[in-house]
């Protein structure tokens, strides 16, 4: 018997098809929104969950220590910090590519599973770089006890503890970098005062000396080695 011969059955079929199509559209729209949100959060995730924070802070402090506010430009420092981050986290990024990016690209892994696996890989990296005292501090603020297994710690607690450890290390490296440039400033100022040349700005004399000293000791290589080290 044809569906058209049954009163109301054909209309019900059309309504079900319309609902199914609308449901598929809603699901697709939600997936698009989630994808756009993830893309928007990627810069913040790069800063918060990688060594980029440590590296860019050290490079910025180096520029201020030399007395050059705009040289190298911000874009150069950001690109250098980004590539040094890729270099320092090469093994972690290889895991992400093999276990997350490639399966998702080949449609062998769902989005929720990719987020779970990727979050686990990043958490493993961050826990390995986080000081125990920083983790205890964050968990103490949240009213949590230090677990015996690091895998049971949520990313909500791992990320701020990791950032605190990275900030501490960045400022330790920056302090060591500042010392020789500060010494040059003090010596130049003392010599100018002893010669009675108090009207001559010390920075005009100290800056070329700083640049010459930095080039002679191959400073960029030393700074890169310092920011790529695990501890100070």
VEXMARKE-47865 format. One record per residue (C-alpha): residue number from 1; chain; x, z, y. Coordinates in steps of 0.05 Angstrom, whole numbers, plus 5000, padded with zeros to 4 digits. Each point is the difference from the previous one (the first is absolute). Layout:
N
SITE  nr kette east   up north
SITE NUM     A    X    Z     Y
...
END
This chain:
232
SITE  nr kette east   up north
SITE   1     A 5000 5000  5000
SITE   2     A 5027 4981  5068
SITE   3     A 5016 5053  5051
SITE   4     A 4960 4961  5051
SITE   5     A 4937 5011  4959
SITE   6     A 5005 5076  5003
SITE   7     A 4973 5025  5066
SITE   8     A 5052 5037  5042
SITE   9     A 5056 4993  4949
SITE  10     A 5034 4942  5034
SITE  11     A 4998 5037  5067
SITE  12     A 5030 5061  4968
SITE  13     A 5057 4959  4971
SITE  14     A 5014 4970  5069
SITE  15     A 5001 5070  5031
SITE  16     A 5049 5025  4947
SITE  17     A 5046 4941  5013
SITE  18     A 4998 5014  5074
SITE  19     A 5017 5073  4990
SITE  20     A 5057 4982  4954
SITE  21     A 5028 4951  5051
SITE  22     A 4994 5051  5056
SITE  23     A 5034 5053  4957
SITE  24     A 5058 4953  4986
SITE  25     A 5006 4985  5074
SITE  26     A 5001 5074  5017
SITE  27     A 5053 5014  4948
SITE  28     A 5043 4943  5027
SITE  29     A 4991 5025  5071
SITE  30     A 5022 5070  4979
SITE  31     A 5062 4972  4965
SITE  32     A 5018 4961  5063
SITE  33     A 4992 5062  5044
SITE  34     A 5044 5041  4952
SITE  35     A 5053 4945  5000
SITE  36     A 5001 4995  5076
SITE  37     A 5004 5076  5005
SITE  38     A 5059 5001  4952
SITE  39     A 5036 4946  5040
SITE  40     A 4988 5039  5064
SITE  41     A 5029 5063  4968
SITE  42     A 5063 4965  4974
SITE  43     A 5042 5012  5063
SITE  44     A 4983 5074  4999
SITE  45     A 5015 5004  4925
SITE  46     A 5067 4966  5013
SITE  47     A 5018 5054  5050
SITE  48     A 4972 5059  4962
SITE  49     A 5019 4985  4928
SITE  50     A 5068 4966  5005
SITE  51     A 5069 5014  5029
SITE  52     A 4982 4957  5061
SITE  53     A 4987 5064  5041
SITE  54     A 5069 5027  4988
SITE  55     A 5035 4935  5015
SITE  56     A 4964 4981  5064
SITE  57     A 5009 5070  5029
SITE  58     A 5075 4998  4987
SITE  59     A 5007 4931  5030
SITE  60     A 4960 5021  5062
SITE  61     A 5044 5062  5008
SITE  62     A 5062 4957  4994
SITE  63     A 4976 4955  5056
SITE  64     A 4987 5060  5045
SITE  65     A 5067 5032  4982
SITE  66     A 5036 4937  5022
SITE  67     A 4962 5001  5066
SITE  68     A 4967 4932  4991
SITE  69     A 4924 5007  5006
SITE  70     A 4981 4928  4983
SITE  71     A 5059 4975  4959
SITE  72     A 4991 4984  4943
SITE  73     A 4928 4981  5013
SITE  74     A 4944 5035  4964
SITE  75     A 4984 4940  4957
SITE  76     A 5072 4998  4975
SITE  77     A 4999 5074  4982
SITE  78     A 4933 4993  4965
SITE  79     A 5022 4941  4959
SITE  80     A 5066 5033  4982
SITE  81     A 4962 5063  4980
SITE  82     A 4951 4959  4959
SITE  83     A 5054 4964  4960
SITE  84     A 5040 5064  4990
SITE  85     A 4936 5031  4974
SITE  86     A 4993 4943  4950
SITE  87     A 5072 5010  4979
SITE  88     A 4995 5075  4992
SITE  89     A 4934 4996  4961
SITE  90     A 5016 4938  4959
SITE  91     A 4987 5034  4933
SITE  92     A 4933 5028  5023
SITE  93     A 4978 4933  5027
SITE  94     A 5020 4966  4935
SITE  95     A 4955 5048  4963
SITE  96     A 4943 4985  5047
SITE  97     A 5010 4925  4990
SITE  98     A 5003 5005  4925
SITE  99     A 4945 5051  4989
SITE 100     A 4952 4987  5057
SITE 101     A 5010 4936  5041
SITE 102     A 5011 4952  4942
SITE 103     A 4942 5026  4957
SITE 104     A 4953 4998  5060
SITE 105     A 5022 4929  5018
SITE 106     A 4989 4978  4928
SITE 107     A 4932 5035  5001
SITE 108     A 5021 5046  4943
SITE 109     A 4987 5065  5039
SITE 110     A 4942 5024  5041
SITE 111     A 5008 5023  5071
SITE 112     A 4986 5074  4985
SITE 113     A 5051 5000  4943
SITE 114     A 5051 4966  5046
SITE 115     A 4991 5054  5053
SITE 116     A 5007 5055  4948
SITE 117     A 5063 4971  4969
SITE 118     A 5031 4982  5067
SITE 119     A 4985 5069  5028
SITE 120     A 5034 5031  4939
SITE 121     A 5062 4959  5010
SITE 122     A 5005 5017  5074
SITE 123     A 4986 5074  4985
SITE 124     A 5057 5000  4950
SITE 125     A 5047 4973  5053
SITE 126     A 4977 5048  5054
SITE 127     A 5003 5062  4956
SITE 128     A 5072 4982  4982
SITE 129     A 5019 4998  5074
SITE 130     A 4961 5061  5022
SITE 131     A 5032 5068  5008
SITE 132     A 4968 5056  4962
SITE 133     A 4993 5043  5062
SITE 134     A 4961 4946  5035
SITE 135     A 4953 4992  4941
SITE 136     A 4990 5075  4996
SITE 137     A 4985 5002  5074
SITE 138     A 4947 4946  4996
SITE 139     A 4968 5029  4938
SITE 140     A 5001 5069  5031
SITE 141     A 4963 4975  5062
SITE 142     A 4948 4969  4954
SITE 143     A 4994 5065  4960
SITE 144     A 5028 4968  4937
SITE 145     A 5051 5026  4951
SITE 146     A 5062 4960  4982
SITE 147     A 4982 4965  4934
SITE 148     A 5049 4997  4942
SITE 149     A 4990 4924  4994
SITE 150     A 5011 4956  5061
SITE 151     A 4950 4948  4972
SITE 152     A 4943 5048  5014
SITE 153     A 5015 5003  5075
SITE 154     A 4952 4957  5041
SITE 155     A 5025 4947  5047
SITE 156     A 4965 5039  5056
SITE 157     A 5055 5053  4993
SITE 158     A 5058 4956  4979
SITE 159     A 4998 4954  5061
SITE 160     A 5007 5054  5055
SITE 161     A 5053 5037  4959
SITE 162     A 5038 4935  4992
SITE 163     A 4995 4985  5075
SITE 164     A 5027 5069  5017
SITE 165     A 5060 4990  4954
SITE 166     A 5013 4931  5029
SITE 167     A 4996 5026  5072
SITE 168     A 5049 5056  4984
SITE 169     A 5049 4952  4969
SITE 170     A 4993 4950  5057
SITE 171     A 5015 5053  5053
SITE 172     A 5059 5026  4960
SITE 173     A 5030 4930  4998
SITE 174     A 4983 4989  5074
SITE 175     A 5035 5065  5019
SITE 176     A 5064 4978  4965
SITE 177     A 4995 4932  5034
SITE 178     A 4990 5031  5069
SITE 179     A 5062 5044  4997
SITE 180     A 5055 4947  5011
SITE 181     A 4961 4966  5056
SITE 182     A 4988 5067  5033
SITE 183     A 5075 5014  4996
SITE 184     A 5015 4934  5035
SITE 185     A 4951 5017  5056
SITE 186     A 5032 5069  5010
SITE 187     A 5071 4972  5001
SITE 188     A 4982 4945  5049
SITE 189     A 4963 5047  5046
SITE 190     A 5059 5050  4999
SITE 191     A 5051 4945  5016
SITE 192     A 4958 4973  5057
SITE 193     A 4991 5069  5030
SITE 194     A 5075 5015  4993
SITE 195     A 5016 4935  5036
SITE 196     A 4950 5016  5055
SITE 197     A 4957 4940  4983
SITE 198     A 4935 5038  5000
SITE 199     A 4961 4943  5031
SITE 200     A 5015 4954  4940
SITE 201     A 4944 5003  4948
SITE 202     A 5031 5025  4934
SITE 203     A 4955 4954  4960
SITE 204     A 5031 4938  5031
SITE 205     A 5068 5022  4971
SITE 206     A 4975 5033  4936
SITE 207     A 4956 4942  4976
SITE 208     A 5055 4949  4987
SITE 209     A 5042 5054  4968
SITE 210     A 4942 5018  4953
SITE 211     A 4989 4927  4982
SITE 212     A 5074 4989  4986
SITE 213     A 5004 5063  4958
SITE 214     A 4937 4982  4961
SITE 215     A 5026 4930  4985
SITE 216     A 5069 5024  4980
SITE 217     A 4973 5049  4948
SITE 218     A 4950 4949  4973
SITE 219     A 4944 5044  5023
SITE 220     A 4941 4960  4975
SITE 221     A 5025 5003  4929
SITE 222     A 5011 5075  5006
SITE 223     A 4930 5010  5027
SITE 224     A 4969 4957  4946
SITE 225     A 5038 5039  4947
SITE 226     A 4976 5066  5031
SITE 227     A 4926 4980  5002
SITE 228     A 5002 4973  4929
SITE 229     A 5028 5065  4973
SITE 230     A 4953 5049  4966
SITE 231     A 5025 5062  5034
SITE 232     A 5044 5021  5058
END
